[in-house]
């Protein structure tokens, strides 16, 4: 059987069409603001893309650029001013921040109901207590949500499956593992100190690599039944974008796989739009 390419680019374009249609029907204009401090070149690309995406679907988008010397107090004032606006539904402070600013203090200052990428500890707590929580979590972390959405849209169920997530970061690995548990999967989280990574991988029905090590997942480590989702974003010696999975050698050997680029990346961007829309809808009630 031929391997299924999990086409994140195509799915993202579908989602954008759905969002465009929905905001037209509802007659609303969701707003996303991004605060950037300093001039990190990688951040600049991400921020530009967010602006482009918002423009494409008809969202209000605002980029607030602050100089590197901005103090923590000034940044907090800016966060509070932007968060207070009714036309802004989602607010992002682009990371990394300059070292003189305490990231945790700033992320905690984004009001919970405008926290569009689930950085706020209360929202993270809601994610972990999902079934018992009385207030629902509106906006789950975008990259983790992107992985779930790819599986859902390709009709790949998680219930009862053995899933191995490689990487334990607060923004991807940990929340994703919890979201998959909520879908009745059996989940292992592997990381840099895991012994015998291969032993786990070879058993897995679904593998998610969120590591940042180029081509870490090799052909001999995975089973032919595996669905492989590659979150990694790395550059090879020629500056070409590559994932954490040895795509060239796996692409005909597994059940399904996401390419890099064109897999999780575009879907993460689409989920940010979807989260902004969800918050805008919740704000109307
Ligand atoms: P991180 O960089 O914070 O941490 C990396 C994780 O990988 C750690 O938990 C570490 O224990 C684990 N690790 C490191 N070396 C390992 C090894 N040899 N074997 C097993 N585990 C190992 O993680 P992050 O912020 O989640 O980012 C992971 C990757 O995903 C990066 O390449 C990042 O650029 C990418 N990323 C992509 C998107 C997207 O939209 N596609 C979003 C976020 C992050």
py3Dmol code that shows the C-alpha trace and the ligand (Angstrom):
import py3Dmol

protein = """\
ATOM      1  CA  UNK A   1       0.000   0.000   0.000  1.00  0.00           C
ATOM      2  CA  UNK A   2       1.261   3.477  -0.830  1.00  0.00           C
ATOM      3  CA  UNK A   3       2.237   5.796   1.976  1.00  0.00           C
ATOM      4  CA  UNK A   4      -0.237   8.600   2.658  1.00  0.00           C
ATOM      5  CA  UNK A   5       1.279  12.073   2.581  1.00  0.00           C
ATOM      6  CA  UNK A   6      -0.382  14.117   5.304  1.00  0.00           C
ATOM      7  CA  UNK A   7      -0.652  17.374   3.410  1.00  0.00           C
ATOM      8  CA  UNK A   8      -0.652  20.165   5.983  1.00  0.00           C
ATOM      9  CA  UNK A   9      -0.520  22.846   3.347  1.00  0.00           C
ATOM     10  CA  UNK A  10      -3.712  21.645   1.731  1.00  0.00           C
ATOM     11  CA  UNK A  11      -5.488  21.243   5.091  1.00  0.00           C
ATOM     12  CA  UNK A  12      -4.394  24.719   6.174  1.00  0.00           C
ATOM     13  CA  UNK A  13      -5.827  26.181   3.005  1.00  0.00           C
ATOM     14  CA  UNK A  14      -9.138  24.347   3.638  1.00  0.00           C
ATOM     15  CA  UNK A  15      -9.241  25.704   7.187  1.00  0.00           C
ATOM     16  CA  UNK A  16      -8.585  29.252   5.994  1.00  0.00           C
ATOM     17  CA  UNK A  17     -11.494  28.945   3.551  1.00  0.00           C
ATOM     18  CA  UNK A  18     -13.742  27.694   6.355  1.00  0.00           C
ATOM     19  CA  UNK A  19     -12.687  30.602   8.572  1.00  0.00           C
ATOM     20  CA  UNK A  20     -13.288  33.159   5.822  1.00  0.00           C
ATOM     21  CA  UNK A  21     -16.755  31.767   5.258  1.00  0.00           C
ATOM     22  CA  UNK A  22     -17.584  31.645   8.953  1.00  0.00           C
ATOM     23  CA  UNK A  23     -16.609  35.239   9.753  1.00  0.00           C
ATOM     24  CA  UNK A  24     -18.601  36.421   6.766  1.00  0.00           C
ATOM     25  CA  UNK A  25     -21.659  34.521   7.962  1.00  0.00           C
ATOM     26  CA  UNK A  26     -21.269  35.804  11.504  1.00  0.00           C
ATOM     27  CA  UNK A  27     -20.345  39.324  10.431  1.00  0.00           C
ATOM     28  CA  UNK A  28     -17.390  39.536  12.823  1.00  0.00           C
ATOM     29  CA  UNK A  29     -13.787  40.648  12.459  1.00  0.00           C
ATOM     30  CA  UNK A  30     -11.465  38.750  14.806  1.00  0.00           C
ATOM     31  CA  UNK A  31      -8.336  40.667  15.794  1.00  0.00           C
ATOM     32  CA  UNK A  32      -4.848  39.372  16.526  1.00  0.00           C
ATOM     33  CA  UNK A  33      -2.060  41.524  17.983  1.00  0.00           C
ATOM     34  CA  UNK A  34       1.584  40.547  18.114  1.00  0.00           C
ATOM     35  CA  UNK A  35       4.057  42.406  20.320  1.00  0.00           C
ATOM     36  CA  UNK A  36       7.692  42.055  19.285  1.00  0.00           C
ATOM     37  CA  UNK A  37      10.608  43.272  21.373  1.00  0.00           C
ATOM     38  CA  UNK A  38      13.992  43.724  19.701  1.00  0.00           C
ATOM     39  CA  UNK A  39      14.942  42.406  16.294  1.00  0.00           C
ATOM     40  CA  UNK A  40      15.442  38.648  16.350  1.00  0.00           C
ATOM     41  CA  UNK A  41      15.557  37.654  12.643  1.00  0.00           C
ATOM     42  CA  UNK A  42      13.660  34.357  13.098  1.00  0.00           C
ATOM     43  CA  UNK A  43      10.905  36.158  15.021  1.00  0.00           C
ATOM     44  CA  UNK A  44      10.608  38.666  12.194  1.00  0.00           C
ATOM     45  CA  UNK A  45       9.719  35.872   9.755  1.00  0.00           C
ATOM     46  CA  UNK A  46       7.132  34.347  12.113  1.00  0.00           C
ATOM     47  CA  UNK A  47       5.552  37.727  12.798  1.00  0.00           C
ATOM     48  CA  UNK A  48       5.407  38.599   9.114  1.00  0.00           C
ATOM     49  CA  UNK A  49       3.701  35.278   8.381  1.00  0.00           C
ATOM     50  CA  UNK A  50       1.104  35.898  11.087  1.00  0.00           C
ATOM     51  CA  UNK A  51       0.297  39.237   9.474  1.00  0.00           C
ATOM     52  CA  UNK A  52      -0.010  37.622   6.058  1.00  0.00           C
ATOM     53  CA  UNK A  53      -2.303  34.892   7.384  1.00  0.00           C
ATOM     54  CA  UNK A  54      -4.593  37.404   9.126  1.00  0.00           C
ATOM     55  CA  UNK A  55      -4.777  39.497   5.994  1.00  0.00           C
ATOM     56  CA  UNK A  56      -5.684  36.428   3.910  1.00  0.00           C
ATOM     57  CA  UNK A  57      -8.709  35.517   6.005  1.00  0.00           C
ATOM     58  CA  UNK A  58      -9.852  39.054   6.754  1.00  0.00           C
ATOM     59  CA  UNK A  59      -8.786  39.388  10.396  1.00  0.00           C
ATOM     60  CA  UNK A  60      -7.641  42.613  11.986  1.00  0.00           C
ATOM     61  CA  UNK A  61      -3.911  42.332  12.599  1.00  0.00           C
ATOM     62  CA  UNK A  62      -1.656  44.599  14.542  1.00  0.00           C
ATOM     63  CA  UNK A  63       2.065  44.351  15.041  1.00  0.00           C
ATOM     64  CA  UNK A  64       3.535  46.366  17.886  1.00  0.00           C
ATOM     65  CA  UNK A  65       7.303  46.741  17.587  1.00  0.00           C
ATOM     66  CA  UNK A  66       9.226  47.744  20.684  1.00  0.00           C
ATOM     67  CA  UNK A  67      12.961  48.455  20.836  1.00  0.00           C
ATOM     68  CA  UNK A  68      15.392  45.984  22.433  1.00  0.00           C
ATOM     69  CA  UNK A  69      15.929  48.389  25.371  1.00  0.00           C
ATOM     70  CA  UNK A  70      12.264  48.221  26.408  1.00  0.00           C
ATOM     71  CA  UNK A  71      12.012  47.537  30.141  1.00  0.00           C
ATOM     72  CA  UNK A  72       9.853  44.796  31.620  1.00  0.00           C
ATOM     73  CA  UNK A  73       7.600  47.451  33.122  1.00  0.00           C
ATOM     74  CA  UNK A  74       7.124  49.164  29.754  1.00  0.00           C
ATOM     75  CA  UNK A  75       6.348  45.855  28.085  1.00  0.00           C
ATOM     76  CA  UNK A  76       3.809  44.987  30.777  1.00  0.00           C
ATOM     77  CA  UNK A  77       2.134  48.358  30.260  1.00  0.00           C
ATOM     78  CA  UNK A  78       1.973  47.690  26.540  1.00  0.00           C
ATOM     79  CA  UNK A  79       0.472  44.210  27.116  1.00  0.00           C
ATOM     80  CA  UNK A  80      -2.164  45.656  29.400  1.00  0.00           C
ATOM     81  CA  UNK A  81      -3.041  48.456  26.943  1.00  0.00           C
ATOM     82  CA  UNK A  82      -3.403  46.123  23.954  1.00  0.00           C
ATOM     83  CA  UNK A  83      -5.219  43.456  25.964  1.00  0.00           C
ATOM     84  CA  UNK A  84      -7.768  46.060  27.027  1.00  0.00           C
ATOM     85  CA  UNK A  85      -8.914  46.669  23.468  1.00  0.00           C
ATOM     86  CA  UNK A  86     -12.238  45.150  22.420  1.00  0.00           C
ATOM     87  CA  UNK A  87     -11.166  44.746  18.788  1.00  0.00           C
ATOM     88  CA  UNK A  88      -8.183  42.562  19.753  1.00  0.00           C
ATOM     89  CA  UNK A  89      -9.192  38.992  20.643  1.00  0.00           C
ATOM     90  CA  UNK A  90      -5.847  37.238  20.641  1.00  0.00           C
ATOM     91  CA  UNK A  91      -2.596  38.673  21.959  1.00  0.00           C
ATOM     92  CA  UNK A  92       0.846  37.196  21.435  1.00  0.00           C
ATOM     93  CA  UNK A  93       4.147  38.355  22.855  1.00  0.00           C
ATOM     94  CA  UNK A  94       6.670  36.935  20.420  1.00  0.00           C
ATOM     95  CA  UNK A  95       9.421  34.853  22.035  1.00  0.00           C
ATOM     96  CA  UNK A  96      12.333  34.930  22.621  1.00  0.00           C
ATOM     97  CA  UNK A  97      12.377  38.124  24.674  1.00  0.00           C
ATOM     98  CA  UNK A  98      15.591  40.047  25.431  1.00  0.00           C
ATOM     99  CA  UNK A  99      17.346  38.568  28.449  1.00  0.00           C
ATOM    100  CA  UNK A 100      16.638  41.505  30.765  1.00  0.00           C
ATOM    101  CA  UNK A 101      12.908  40.718  30.610  1.00  0.00           C
ATOM    102  CA  UNK A 102      11.377  37.866  32.609  1.00  0.00           C
ATOM    103  CA  UNK A 103       9.419  35.787  30.117  1.00  0.00           C
ATOM    104  CA  UNK A 104       7.189  34.154  32.755  1.00  0.00           C
ATOM    105  CA  UNK A 105       6.120  37.474  34.240  1.00  0.00           C
ATOM    106  CA  UNK A 106       5.162  38.743  30.798  1.00  0.00           C
ATOM    107  CA  UNK A 107       3.322  35.608  29.679  1.00  0.00           C
ATOM    108  CA  UNK A 108       1.353  35.569  32.931  1.00  0.00           C
ATOM    109  CA  UNK A 109       0.283  39.148  32.238  1.00  0.00           C
ATOM    110  CA  UNK A 110      -1.589  38.217  29.077  1.00  0.00           C
ATOM    111  CA  UNK A 111      -5.195  37.901  30.211  1.00  0.00           C
ATOM    112  CA  UNK A 112      -6.357  34.306  30.166  1.00  0.00           C
ATOM    113  CA  UNK A 113      -9.217  35.034  27.751  1.00  0.00           C
ATOM    114  CA  UNK A 114      -6.898  36.586  25.154  1.00  0.00           C
ATOM    115  CA  UNK A 115      -4.146  33.984  25.447  1.00  0.00           C
ATOM    116  CA  UNK A 116      -4.351  32.625  21.927  1.00  0.00           C
ATOM    117  CA  UNK A 117      -1.482  30.097  22.144  1.00  0.00           C
ATOM    118  CA  UNK A 118      -2.158  28.661  25.621  1.00  0.00           C
ATOM    119  CA  UNK A 119       0.908  30.077  27.362  1.00  0.00           C
ATOM    120  CA  UNK A 120      -0.935  31.164  30.502  1.00  0.00           C
ATOM    121  CA  UNK A 121      -0.492  28.711  33.406  1.00  0.00           C
ATOM    122  CA  UNK A 122      -4.227  28.768  34.130  1.00  0.00           C
ATOM    123  CA  UNK A 123      -4.985  27.750  30.557  1.00  0.00           C
ATOM    124  CA  UNK A 124      -2.317  25.070  30.704  1.00  0.00           C
ATOM    125  CA  UNK A 125      -3.952  23.895  33.953  1.00  0.00           C
ATOM    126  CA  UNK A 126      -7.354  23.773  32.229  1.00  0.00           C
ATOM    127  CA  UNK A 127      -5.833  21.678  29.471  1.00  0.00           C
ATOM    128  CA  UNK A 128      -4.495  19.183  32.001  1.00  0.00           C
ATOM    129  CA  UNK A 129      -7.776  18.964  33.946  1.00  0.00           C
ATOM    130  CA  UNK A 130     -10.011  19.095  30.901  1.00  0.00           C
ATOM    131  CA  UNK A 131     -12.650  16.602  31.932  1.00  0.00           C
ATOM    132  CA  UNK A 132     -13.240  18.126  35.353  1.00  0.00           C
ATOM    133  CA  UNK A 133     -12.783  21.825  34.627  1.00  0.00           C
ATOM    134  CA  UNK A 134     -15.872  24.011  34.853  1.00  0.00           C
ATOM    135  CA  UNK A 135     -14.575  26.690  32.455  1.00  0.00           C
ATOM    136  CA  UNK A 136     -13.681  25.184  29.082  1.00  0.00           C
ATOM    137  CA  UNK A 137     -10.325  25.905  27.514  1.00  0.00           C
ATOM    138  CA  UNK A 138     -11.017  27.925  24.376  1.00  0.00           C
ATOM    139  CA  UNK A 139      -7.614  28.030  22.733  1.00  0.00           C
ATOM    140  CA  UNK A 140      -5.327  24.984  22.999  1.00  0.00           C
ATOM    141  CA  UNK A 141      -1.613  25.341  22.126  1.00  0.00           C
ATOM    142  CA  UNK A 142      -1.418  25.844  18.353  1.00  0.00           C
ATOM    143  CA  UNK A 143       1.241  23.285  17.403  1.00  0.00           C
ATOM    144  CA  UNK A 144      -0.252  20.510  19.533  1.00  0.00           C
ATOM    145  CA  UNK A 145      -3.692  21.368  18.148  1.00  0.00           C
ATOM    146  CA  UNK A 146      -2.233  21.231  14.631  1.00  0.00           C
ATOM    147  CA  UNK A 147      -1.054  17.644  15.166  1.00  0.00           C
ATOM    148  CA  UNK A 148      -4.475  16.560  16.470  1.00  0.00           C
ATOM    149  CA  UNK A 149      -6.248  18.343  13.605  1.00  0.00           C
ATOM    150  CA  UNK A 150      -4.077  16.619  10.972  1.00  0.00           C
ATOM    151  CA  UNK A 151      -4.920  13.206  12.452  1.00  0.00           C
ATOM    152  CA  UNK A 152      -8.623  14.075  12.699  1.00  0.00           C
ATOM    153  CA  UNK A 153      -8.897  15.392   9.172  1.00  0.00           C
ATOM    154  CA  UNK A 154      -7.261  12.267   7.774  1.00  0.00           C
ATOM    155  CA  UNK A 155      -9.575  10.090   9.843  1.00  0.00           C
ATOM    156  CA  UNK A 156      -6.730   8.570  11.870  1.00  0.00           C
ATOM    157  CA  UNK A 157      -8.144   7.681  15.264  1.00  0.00           C
ATOM    158  CA  UNK A 158      -6.080   7.819  18.429  1.00  0.00           C
ATOM    159  CA  UNK A 159      -8.282   5.661  20.667  1.00  0.00           C
ATOM    160  CA  UNK A 160      -6.425   2.636  21.980  1.00  0.00           C
ATOM    161  CA  UNK A 161      -3.341   3.384  19.883  1.00  0.00           C
ATOM    162  CA  UNK A 162       0.198   3.447  21.222  1.00  0.00           C
ATOM    163  CA  UNK A 163       1.579   6.929  20.593  1.00  0.00           C
ATOM    164  CA  UNK A 164       5.171   7.992  21.182  1.00  0.00           C
ATOM    165  CA  UNK A 165       5.814  11.731  21.461  1.00  0.00           C
ATOM    166  CA  UNK A 166       9.512  12.626  21.301  1.00  0.00           C
ATOM    167  CA  UNK A 167      10.158  15.932  23.081  1.00  0.00           C
ATOM    168  CA  UNK A 168       8.790  17.195  26.409  1.00  0.00           C
ATOM    169  CA  UNK A 169       8.551  20.944  25.877  1.00  0.00           C
ATOM    170  CA  UNK A 170       5.775  22.961  27.493  1.00  0.00           C
ATOM    171  CA  UNK A 171       4.626  24.262  24.139  1.00  0.00           C
ATOM    172  CA  UNK A 172       4.510  20.995  22.161  1.00  0.00           C
ATOM    173  CA  UNK A 173       5.376  17.622  23.707  1.00  0.00           C
ATOM    174  CA  UNK A 174       3.717  17.863  27.131  1.00  0.00           C
ATOM    175  CA  UNK A 175       0.378  19.410  26.127  1.00  0.00           C
ATOM    176  CA  UNK A 176       0.147  17.185  23.053  1.00  0.00           C
ATOM    177  CA  UNK A 177       0.621  14.053  25.153  1.00  0.00           C
ATOM    178  CA  UNK A 178      -2.216  15.165  27.428  1.00  0.00           C
ATOM    179  CA  UNK A 179      -4.501  15.982  24.499  1.00  0.00           C
ATOM    180  CA  UNK A 180      -3.830  12.523  23.079  1.00  0.00           C
ATOM    181  CA  UNK A 181      -4.572  10.893  26.437  1.00  0.00           C
ATOM    182  CA  UNK A 182      -7.924  12.646  26.304  1.00  0.00           C
ATOM    183  CA  UNK A 183      -8.481  10.879  22.988  1.00  0.00           C
ATOM    184  CA  UNK A 184      -7.938   7.532  24.741  1.00  0.00           C
ATOM    185  CA  UNK A 185      -4.463   6.869  23.368  1.00  0.00           C
ATOM    186  CA  UNK A 186      -1.719   5.187  25.373  1.00  0.00           C
ATOM    187  CA  UNK A 187       1.073   7.755  25.315  1.00  0.00           C
ATOM    188  CA  UNK A 188       4.793   7.660  26.034  1.00  0.00           C
ATOM    189  CA  UNK A 189       6.849  10.836  26.126  1.00  0.00           C
ATOM    190  CA  UNK A 190      10.473  10.277  25.161  1.00  0.00           C
ATOM    191  CA  UNK A 191      13.234  12.861  25.532  1.00  0.00           C
ATOM    192  CA  UNK A 192      16.970  13.431  25.585  1.00  0.00           C
ATOM    193  CA  UNK A 193      17.484  11.104  28.590  1.00  0.00           C
ATOM    194  CA  UNK A 194      15.288   8.271  27.316  1.00  0.00           C
ATOM    195  CA  UNK A 195      17.127   4.948  27.087  1.00  0.00           C
ATOM    196  CA  UNK A 196      16.491   2.915  23.919  1.00  0.00           C
ATOM    197  CA  UNK A 197      14.363   5.373  22.011  1.00  0.00           C
ATOM    198  CA  UNK A 198      14.134   2.775  19.210  1.00  0.00           C
ATOM    199  CA  UNK A 199      12.499   0.273  21.533  1.00  0.00           C
ATOM    200  CA  UNK A 200       9.579   2.652  22.031  1.00  0.00           C
ATOM    201  CA  UNK A 201       9.413   3.857  18.451  1.00  0.00           C
ATOM    202  CA  UNK A 202       9.277   0.429  16.855  1.00  0.00           C
ATOM    203  CA  UNK A 203       6.105  -0.383  18.838  1.00  0.00           C
ATOM    204  CA  UNK A 204       4.352   2.886  18.044  1.00  0.00           C
ATOM    205  CA  UNK A 205       1.203   3.230  15.956  1.00  0.00           C
ATOM    206  CA  UNK A 206       1.719   6.992  15.859  1.00  0.00           C
ATOM    207  CA  UNK A 207       5.018   8.856  16.300  1.00  0.00           C
ATOM    208  CA  UNK A 208       5.294  12.591  16.882  1.00  0.00           C
ATOM    209  CA  UNK A 209       8.802  14.054  16.679  1.00  0.00           C
ATOM    210  CA  UNK A 210       9.143  17.477  18.340  1.00  0.00           C
ATOM    211  CA  UNK A 211      12.845  17.569  19.083  1.00  0.00           C
ATOM    212  CA  UNK A 212      14.937  19.877  16.928  1.00  0.00           C
ATOM    213  CA  UNK A 213      17.457  17.196  15.874  1.00  0.00           C
ATOM    214  CA  UNK A 214      17.630  16.726  12.084  1.00  0.00           C
ATOM    215  CA  UNK A 215      16.746  13.214  10.880  1.00  0.00           C
ATOM    216  CA  UNK A 216      16.667  11.759  14.399  1.00  0.00           C
ATOM    217  CA  UNK A 217      13.945   9.275  13.459  1.00  0.00           C
ATOM    218  CA  UNK A 218      15.438   6.730  11.050  1.00  0.00           C
ATOM    219  CA  UNK A 219      13.839   4.091   8.875  1.00  0.00           C
ATOM    220  CA  UNK A 220      14.948   1.129  10.995  1.00  0.00           C
ATOM    221  CA  UNK A 221      13.320   2.617  14.113  1.00  0.00           C
ATOM    222  CA  UNK A 222       9.747   2.638  12.856  1.00  0.00           C
ATOM    223  CA  UNK A 223       7.176   0.023  11.975  1.00  0.00           C
ATOM    224  CA  UNK A 224       5.479  -0.045   8.545  1.00  0.00           C
ATOM    225  CA  UNK A 225       2.111   0.531  10.287  1.00  0.00           C
ATOM    226  CA  UNK A 226       3.316   3.830  11.784  1.00  0.00           C
ATOM    227  CA  UNK A 227       1.815   7.261  11.239  1.00  0.00           C
ATOM    228  CA  UNK A 228       4.690   9.725  11.543  1.00  0.00           C
ATOM    229  CA  UNK A 229       4.152  13.393  12.388  1.00  0.00           C
ATOM    230  CA  UNK A 230       7.210  15.622  12.147  1.00  0.00           C
ATOM    231  CA  UNK A 231       7.056  18.860  14.139  1.00  0.00           C
ATOM    232  CA  UNK A 232      10.780  19.615  13.866  1.00  0.00           C
ATOM    233  CA  UNK A 233      12.076  22.660  12.049  1.00  0.00           C
ATOM    234  CA  UNK A 234      15.810  22.493  11.306  1.00  0.00           C
ATOM    235  CA  UNK A 235      18.134  23.778   8.609  1.00  0.00           C
ATOM    236  CA  UNK A 236      20.609  21.526   6.833  1.00  0.00           C
ATOM    237  CA  UNK A 237      24.080  22.657   5.709  1.00  0.00           C
ATOM    238  CA  UNK A 238      22.591  24.260   2.576  1.00  0.00           C
ATOM    239  CA  UNK A 239      20.001  26.151   4.583  1.00  0.00           C
ATOM    240  CA  UNK A 240      17.198  23.850   3.429  1.00  0.00           C
ATOM    241  CA  UNK A 241      14.323  23.268   5.846  1.00  0.00           C
ATOM    242  CA  UNK A 242      14.332  19.719   7.257  1.00  0.00           C
ATOM    243  CA  UNK A 243      12.457  17.953  10.019  1.00  0.00           C
ATOM    244  CA  UNK A 244      13.337  15.574  12.850  1.00  0.00           C
ATOM    245  CA  UNK A 245      12.474  12.610  10.632  1.00  0.00           C
ATOM    246  CA  UNK A 246      14.599  11.129   7.855  1.00  0.00           C
ATOM    247  CA  UNK A 247      11.801  11.799   5.377  1.00  0.00           C
ATOM    248  CA  UNK A 248      13.572  10.561   2.239  1.00  0.00           C
ATOM    249  CA  UNK A 249      14.046   7.103   3.722  1.00  0.00           C
ATOM    250  CA  UNK A 250      10.703   6.868   5.523  1.00  0.00           C
ATOM    251  CA  UNK A 251       8.378   8.274   2.931  1.00  0.00           C
ATOM    252  CA  UNK A 252       7.667   4.910   1.270  1.00  0.00           C
ATOM    253  CA  UNK A 253       8.059   2.747   4.366  1.00  0.00           C
ATOM    254  CA  UNK A 254       5.301   3.889   6.722  1.00  0.00           C
ATOM    255  CA  UNK A 255       1.523   4.128   6.678  1.00  0.00           C
ATOM    256  CA  UNK A 256       1.394   7.938   6.645  1.00  0.00           C
ATOM    257  CA  UNK A 257       3.815  10.829   7.114  1.00  0.00           C
ATOM    258  CA  UNK A 258       3.919  14.633   7.190  1.00  0.00           C
ATOM    259  CA  UNK A 259       6.449  16.357   4.939  1.00  0.00           C
ATOM    260  CA  UNK A 260       8.685  19.227   6.110  1.00  0.00           C
ATOM    261  CA  UNK A 261       7.984  21.854   4.925  1.00  0.00           C
ATOM    262  CA  UNK A 262       4.279  21.567   4.203  1.00  0.00           C
ATOM    263  CA  UNK A 263       3.141  19.496   7.198  1.00  0.00           C
ATOM    264  CA  UNK A 264       2.766  20.712  10.764  1.00  0.00           C
ATOM    265  CA  UNK A 265       4.127  24.229  10.045  1.00  0.00           C
ATOM    266  CA  UNK A 266       1.250  25.562   7.915  1.00  0.00           C
ATOM    267  CA  UNK A 267      -1.254  23.820  10.187  1.00  0.00           C
ATOM    268  CA  UNK A 268       0.173  25.556  13.263  1.00  0.00           C
ATOM    269  CA  UNK A 269      -0.399  28.871  11.520  1.00  0.00           C
ATOM    270  CA  UNK A 270      -3.945  27.846  10.621  1.00  0.00           C
ATOM    271  CA  UNK A 271      -4.643  26.855  14.240  1.00  0.00           C
ATOM    272  CA  UNK A 272      -3.590  30.294  15.433  1.00  0.00           C
ATOM    273  CA  UNK A 273      -6.261  31.779  13.174  1.00  0.00           C
ATOM    274  CA  UNK A 274      -8.771  29.209  14.369  1.00  0.00           C
ATOM    275  CA  UNK A 275      -8.009  30.024  18.012  1.00  0.00           C
ATOM    276  CA  UNK A 276      -8.396  33.760  17.356  1.00  0.00           C
ATOM    277  CA  UNK A 277     -11.779  33.076  15.771  1.00  0.00           C
ATOM    278  CA  UNK A 278     -12.846  30.867  18.701  1.00  0.00           C
ATOM    279  CA  UNK A 279     -11.981  33.637  21.178  1.00  0.00           C
ATOM    280  CA  UNK A 280     -13.791  36.253  19.069  1.00  0.00           C
ATOM    281  CA  UNK A 281     -16.884  34.027  18.998  1.00  0.00           C
ATOM    282  CA  UNK A 282     -16.735  33.430  22.751  1.00  0.00           C
ATOM    283  CA  UNK A 283     -16.396  37.189  23.327  1.00  0.00           C
ATOM    284  CA  UNK A 284     -19.733  37.834  21.608  1.00  0.00           C
ATOM    285  CA  UNK A 285     -21.672  35.773  24.121  1.00  0.00           C
TER     286      UNK A 285
END
"""
ligand_1 = """\
44
LIG
P 12.546 22.190 22.783
O 13.555 22.704 21.814
O 12.117 23.020 23.913
O 13.044 20.812 23.399
C 13.491 19.726 22.628
C 13.048 18.435 23.241
O 13.662 17.365 22.554
C 13.426 18.295 24.707
O 12.304 17.856 25.412
C 14.521 17.236 24.720
O 14.467 16.408 25.856
C 14.224 16.439 23.467
N 15.436 15.906 22.861
C 16.565 16.555 22.532
N 17.457 15.723 21.968
C 16.872 14.501 21.930
C 17.286 13.238 21.466
N 18.485 13.050 20.923
N 16.420 12.202 21.597
C 15.206 12.371 22.136
N 14.753 13.565 22.574
C 15.579 14.616 22.486
O 11.266 21.660 21.964
P 10.165 22.456 21.135
O 10.185 23.894 21.461
O 8.955 21.634 21.308
O 10.704 22.307 19.627
C 10.992 21.062 19.064
C 11.129 21.207 17.559
O 9.861 21.565 17.014
C 12.099 22.300 17.107
O 12.707 21.888 15.903
C 11.182 23.470 16.817
O 11.731 24.353 15.860
C 9.981 22.767 16.276
N 8.704 23.486 16.396
C 7.920 23.533 15.296
C 6.695 24.159 15.334
C 5.846 24.166 14.101
O 4.968 24.968 13.980
N 6.077 23.255 13.164
C 6.273 24.767 16.510
C 7.071 24.681 17.652
C 8.303 24.026 17.585
"""
view = py3Dmol.view(width=600, height=400)
view.addModel(protein, "pdb")
view.setStyle({"model": 0}, {"cartoon": {"style": "trace"}})
view.addModel(ligand_1, "xyz")
view.setStyle({"model": 1}, {"stick": {}})
view.zoomTo()
view.show()
